[in-house]
Amino acid sequence: MAGKQVRLFLVDGKAGGLTTAEIMTWTGQLLKGARKDLARIRERKEAQKTGVYILLGEDEETGKTKAYIGQSDNVAKRLSTHDQNKDFWSEVVVIASKDSNLTSAHVRWLESKLIGMAKAIGRVPLENGNEPTGGADLPEADASDMEEFVRQLEILLPVLGVDVLRGRATRTVVGAPDAAQTAPAGSGDSLPVTESEPDPAAEDSPVFHLLQMPGAQAQVVDGEFTVLAGSEVAAEMPDRSNYKASSAKQYKVRQGQHRALVADGSIAVGPDGTARLTRDVVFGSPSAAGAVIAGRVSMNGRISWITEDNVTYAFWESGSPS
């Protein structure tokens, strides 16, 4: 993939203040700011245009980020409304066009597209209730331009620390042998197993399998170690009392990660007791991924994740010739 020149401008001259972001030769422009700076954000030209916005805040139950995606002919006015009726958000990203060529039809299409992508990826939960229709179909040329607009957003949003579109979509496995009747642990509902869509951006990363859990698959996606949807995972990590203090502390950390994935439905358990991931899950390292997936206190993931040709993750990462 060709390099991209990204321009970030710290409006206040410091991190944590208003920030604008753009890519050279691209017509789009992003503005990110904290809710406490809403009065200043509303005065910015980016917010006084037709555009799309993303509200970001913490989910009080999980402690993780959640988001709301919307659009308006005047983003500044819409943000004033949300300041009155939405409590959760603490930051906002405004998406506009430098040349003011985004119309109401464009942003309705863009809002619908981004919501659909965010839900399919499942990395950041959305506060949106109903999924918008996107309005009337855009002319073919406009639709092509907007698809390119989205591709630039996929690059630029993570630069601002916004991971709503980071990752890849998952799909239901139709007729897959392992797709029969799984459900989030503790629920009585059925839930089909999902798998990840192929990601061209990850073509340089092979698929790795975990020695201790052969049904688990992982890949480096967008620079992050990602265990793929549909992977087999330990169904539970019960309390244990036979570890020394340091190991017991580490086990508690892994157990907490595992239970969080069960609680948010990312781990689904079938009638036969087999558990699988319902979405791609990003981990900080191959070792953390291996420990949680296999239900262990620790693991050297650099040698436990291997390709079908028995190449370890460590060997692949080193770039050594095979």
Buried (B, 14 or more C-beta within 10 A) or exposed (E): EEEEEBEEEEBEEEEEBBBBBBBEEBBBBBBBBBBEBBEBBBEBEBBBBBBBBBBBBEBEEEEEBBBBBBBBEBBBEBBEEBBEEBEBBEBBBBBBBBEEEBBEBBBBBBBBBBBBBBBBBBBBBBBBEEEBEBBEEBEEEBEEBBEEBBEBBBBBBBBBEBBBBBBBBBBEBEEEEBBEEBBBBEEEEEBBBBBBEEBEEBEEBBBBBBBBBEBBBBBBBBEBBBBBBBBBBBBBBEEEEEEEEEEEEBBBBBBEBBBBBBBBBBBBBBEEEBBBBBBBBBBEEBBBBBBBBBBBBBBBBBBBBBBEEEBBBBBBEEEEEE
